[in-house]
């Protein structure tokens, strides 16, 4: 498979992963910015620390959904064995280093979990 066929998968995965779920949900619901708590990352744990249980769960589910969607999209966008892992890795890279937040994001665990769950939901 040529690299140009994989480029849309990588770009889509990165853009999906780079959606700052924690920051967007905090703004939407009036919760504290997760970057102001704990480690300063934008993930579920800092959202839990600042906004409570509902905030933490919603952000974690949103981060899982990003990884799931990136792998699902890779599966349908490009044939071949490299599309799926590249889509998942690109989503995690996008989550960890989102262009929208100056390349400072989360830790990628929930996003990686969503990517794995798309391929094997029993894990």
C-alpha positions, -999 to +999 in steps of 0.1 A: +000+000+000+013+034-009+019+060+018-004+085+000-033+061+005-026+062+043-023+099+046-061+106+049-062+080+076-034+096+096-048+131+092-083+121+101-071+101+131-050+130+143-078+155+139-103+133+157-078+126+185-070+163+189-105+173+198-100+186+234-129+168+250-120+178+285-117+215+277-148+216+254-170+198+280-157+221+308-166+252+288-200+237+278-211+228+313-193+255+332-168+231+349-133+242+359-107+238+331-091+204+336-057+220+329-059+238+362-060+206+383-036+178+391-011+171+363-025+198+340-036+173+314-070+175+297-082+140+304-108+124+326-089+123+359-083+160+359-119+166+349-129+144+378-108+164+402-122+197+390-157+190+379-167+158+398-177+123+389-200+132+360-174+154+344-147+127+347-169+100+333-182+121+303-147+132+294-133+097+296-162+084+274-155+112+249-118+103+248-127+066+243-150+076+215-123+095+197-100+064+196-129+042+186-140+066+158-105+070+144-100+032+141-135+028+127-129+055+101-095+040+092-112+007+086-136+022+062-114+049+046-084+028+035-080-009+028-049-027+039-034-039+072-016-006+080-047+017+081-062+005+113-031+007+136-020+040+120-055+055+126-054+045+163-019+057+168-026+090+151-057+095+174-035+090+205-009+114+191-036+139+184-049+135+220-015+139+235-003+167+213-033+186+200-025+215+177-054+235+191-039+236+226-003+243+218+007+206+216-001+200+253-030+176+258-038+144+276-020+112+284-038+091+257-049+061+278-086+064+272-081+072+235-059+042+231-085+021+250-112+032+225-090+023+196-084-012+210-121-016+219-131-010+183-111-040+172-117-062+203-146-050+225-140-078+250-106-065+261 
